[in-house]
Structures are given as C-alpha cells and as structure tokens.
Amino acid sequence: MPITTSAKKALRQSKTRRARNLVRANAYKSAIKEFRKTAAAGNKDGAKALLSKVYQSLDKAAKRGIIKPNKASRLKSSAQLLLNK
C-alpha cells in the first residue's frame, strides 16, 4: 500500500484510468463480436449497419491509446474483408 500522499493520489488516478480504459476496451471488443456474429449469420444488411459502429469504437480506442493505430487499422480491414465474403 502507498505511504506518501503523492503515492496515494497516484493509486487513485491509476484506478480511475484503468476503469475508464476497461470500459473503452470492452466497447470495441463487444462491437467486433456483435459484428462478427451478425456477419457469420449471413445478415449482410445488419452487418453493414454495425460496421460503422465497429469503425467508430476502434478509432476511439486508438485515439485514446487503448490499442495502437495499426491494430485498429488491421481490425477494420479484417471486418471489411469479412463483410465482402
């Protein structure tokens, strides 16, 4: 456990940031899962509608530093390829 005042504050900040980051990470992961499930079911119109939600959540995660920009690009590309199949 932290002893100094500054270490206590750093711990509070770390907990807050971790909680915020987990929310953002879960948002992009759940968007991708929902898109893949819809695309696998053969619902092309539904998957097209979800694709923009996937792009938005990935861009936000990359912007905030949750994932790296190249990973976001890779996931968006694979999502588009899945839709085109």
N, C-alpha and C positions, 0 to 999 in steps of 0.2 A: 504494500500500500504506500502511496506517496506521503511524504512527510512535510515537505515545504509547501507553502501556499501556491507557488507557481506550478509545482508538480500536480497539486490537486486540481488547479484550473486546467492544466493540460489534459488531465484524465477526463474531466468533464467535457472538454472540447472534443476529445478523441471519441468518446461515447456518442456524442451528438452527431458527429460527422459520419461515424460508422453506421448509425441508424439511418441517416439520410441516404448514404451510399447504397445500403442494402435495399431500400425502397426503390431506388432508381435501377439497380441491377435486376431486381425481381420484375420490374415493369418491362424491361426489354426482353428478358427471358420468357416471360409469360406471353408477350406479344408474338414472339417467334414460335412458341409451342402452339398457340392458337392458330397461327397462320399455317403451320405445317400440318396440323390435324385437318384443317379445312381443305387444304390442297390435296392431301392424301385421300380424302373422301371423294374427290372429284368435283367438288363445288368450286368451279373456276370463277364465277361471279363473286362469290363470297370471299374467295382468296384475294381477288383483285382489290376488293374494298379494304381488306385487312393489310394489304401491302403498304399502304401509306402510313398506317399506324405503326407498322414494323420499322419503316424508314425513320419516322419521327422519333420513336423511342431509341433507336440505335444512334441517331445523330445527337440526341440529348445526352446519352450516356458517354459518347465520345467527347462531346464538348465539355462535360463536367469532369472528365478524367477517370470515369469508371472503367472504360475499356479504351484501348488505343484506337486511333483513327483507322489504321489498316485493318484491324479486326472488324470494325464496323463496316468498312467497305467490303470485306470478304463475306460477311454475313448477308449484307444487302444483295451482293452478287449471287450468292447461292440461293437466296429466296427468289430472286427473279428467274434464275435457271429452273427452279422447281416449278414456278408458275408456267413457264414456257413449255414444260414437258407435256 
